Amino acid sequence: MLGTSTNSVKAFNIFLDHDAELFITVWDGDILVETVLAAWDGWRAHFAGLSVRPEYRRPDIGRELVNRAEKLLLARAAKRVNANTLADSPGAIDFRKSMGFTPNDAVEPNAKNLKRPAI
């Protein structure tokens, strides 16, 4: 099922070994308030996740985090960033639109979960 998460500690550590600077966090003391996970493979840029604790949501906090991530991607020569947003998250969809994200009419998003062959 595609709706299941592929997130794991191992996958996250691989990402951090690759480009930890693109994982941005905001803390309020010992409370993790928000995160953005951006990715750049030398060809494409992607926001793999943006999360803000509900009690900390306000218009500027997510916007600032996205702007910081976009600056890091621009410094790596990215020209476009893609972002997947859960279809059942109208607030997230509205936020993305407010940040200038639009549906990509040239590309149909598709996904496939990969499995390693049994050895």
N, C-alpha and C positions, 0 to 999 in steps of 0.2 A: 504494500500500500504506500503510495507516495506521500500521504499525509503524515506519516510517522517521521520523527526527527532523525537526522543522521548525526546529530551532535553527540559528542562524547569527549571525555577528558583527553583521550589519545588524539582525537582529531583536532581538538583545540590546541594542544601542545605542539602538534605539527605546524599549525598556523602560526603560533607564536615564534617558533623556530624560523619560520619563513619571513615574517614581516610584522613583528610585535608592535611597531609604531602605529600601524593601522587599526589597532584595537584600542579605542579610547574609552576611558571610564571617568565617571564623576562620582565623587564620594561626599557624603555628609557625615563626617566623623568616621564611624565604622560601618555606615550604611551605604551599600552600593545603590546609587540613585539612578544612573543611566549608563548605557553602553552603546557604542556603535562599532560594528565590525565591518571594516571596509577591506576590499581586496583588490590587488593589482597584479596581473600576471605578465605585464609587459605588453599586452595587447588590449585587454579589456579591464574595465574597472567595475566593481560591483559593491553594493551595500548588502551584505549578507544578513545584517540584523541591526535594528535600532530599537532600543527598549528603554522606557522611562517608567519608573515606579509611579503608579497612578496618583499617589498623594503628592508627588513632586511635579506633576504635569502642569505646565503653563506655556504660553506661546513661545517664549524665547529660549527655553532650556534645550529642547530638541533641535531647534533651529541653529543654535550656537554649535552644538555638537556636529550636526551635518555640515555646517560651514567649515569647521576645523578639519573634518575628514576630507571634504572637497579640496581644501588647500593642499593637504598632503598628497592627494591623488594628482592634482595639477602639477605639483613639483616633480612627479614621476612621469609627466608628459601625457597623462590621461586626457582624452578629449570628450568622453561621454562616460556616464556612470549609469549602470542598470540597477534597479532595486525591485525585488519581489515584495509584494505586500499581500498578506492573507486576505482573501476575498471577503471573509466575514469580519473584517476590521474596518468599519466605515470611518472611524476616527483617524486611523493610520492612513487610509486612502486619502482623506481630506488633507491631512498633514503633508503627505507627499506632493499632492497637487499644489498646495500653498508654497512648496519649495521649488516648484517649477518642473516637477516630474510629470510626464504625460504618457498615456498609453503609446506603446511603440507600434505604429501601424504597419511597419515593415517586417516585424519579426513576431511570430507566434511563440509565446513562452512554452517550453516543454521541459519535462524533467524525467529522469530515469534513475532509480536506485541501482547502484552497482554492487555486485556480489563477487567476492573472490572465489575462483574455482576451488573445489575441494582437492586437497593434495593427498 
